[in-house]
């Protein structure tokens, strides 16, 4: 599966637009990590547990989007973007979305 954040894939011709595809996941914080994050917030620096959690969530959302594109017969997804929103205190949704296409 070819993936691009642009409107096209260099060197490939889009022959069919399949449509919008998306994948999402919702992740909640862990109370133990919150305590460590609070300490990190006081002294400054990266909160690596949260960085790792969000990176894993983005990958899962992207994988789900790619899976859906494949189910629809696409071999590429263009105009890929990510969206994040808070669902409730301590939980966030990460969504990957784009346009599924067939390229030759």
N, C-alpha and C positions, 0 to 999 in steps of 0.2 A: 504494500500500500504506500503510495507516494503522498507526502504531506507537505503543505505549504501555507504560510501565512499571507502570501500574495494572491492576486487574482488568477494567476496562471502558474504553470510549472515550466521553467525554461527548457526548451528543446522538445516539449510535448504539445500535442494539439488536443484540446478538449473537444470531444465529439458528442458528448451527451451530458446534460445536467440531470443528476438524479434527484437532488433536493437537499434540504436542510437535514443535517445529522447532528446529534448531540449525545453527550455522555456526562453523567454527573455522579457525585458522591457527596455524602454529608459526613463530616467528621466532628467529633466532640473532643474537647480537651480532657486531660486526665488530671485528677486532683493532685496527685504526687508531682506531676510536672508543673502544675500551677505554683506550688510552693517554691520549686527551684526557679521558675520563671520570675516570681516576685523578687527573689534574692538577686537574680541577674538584672532585673529592672533597677534595683537600688544601686548596684555597682556599675551598671552599664555593660554593653556588649551584646553579642548575638545570642539568642535563645535557640540553641541548636536543636533541642527536641522539637520545637515548633517548626523550625525550618525543615527538618526531616519529615515531620508529619504532613506539612503542606506540599512538599515535593512528591511524596507518595500519593497524596490525594490527587494532585494534578495528573500524575501518570495513570492512575486508575481511571479518571474521567476521560483522558485521552484514549486509553485502551478501549473503553466502552463506546466512544464515538467511532473509532476505527472499526470495531466489531459491527456496529450498526450499518456503517457504510458498506462493508463487505456483504452483509445480509441483503442489502438493496442492489447489489451488483456493481458497485463502484470499485474502481481500482486506484482512486486518488481522492483527496479532500483538499480543497483550496479555501482561502480566507479563514483559516483557523484562528480562533480567539479563545480566551479564557475569561470567565466571570466568577467572581466570588461575592457571596453575600452572607451576612449573619442570619441564621435561622432563629436562634434563641441565644441567650447568654451562654457562651462556651461552646456553641456549635455553629459550624459554617458549611455552606454548600459551595462546592467548586464545580463549575460546568465548563466543558470544552465543547465548542460548536464550530461548524463550518459547512461548506457546500460540497456534497458528494458529487463526484463527476467520473466520467469514463474518459481516459486519455489513450491515445495511440502513440 
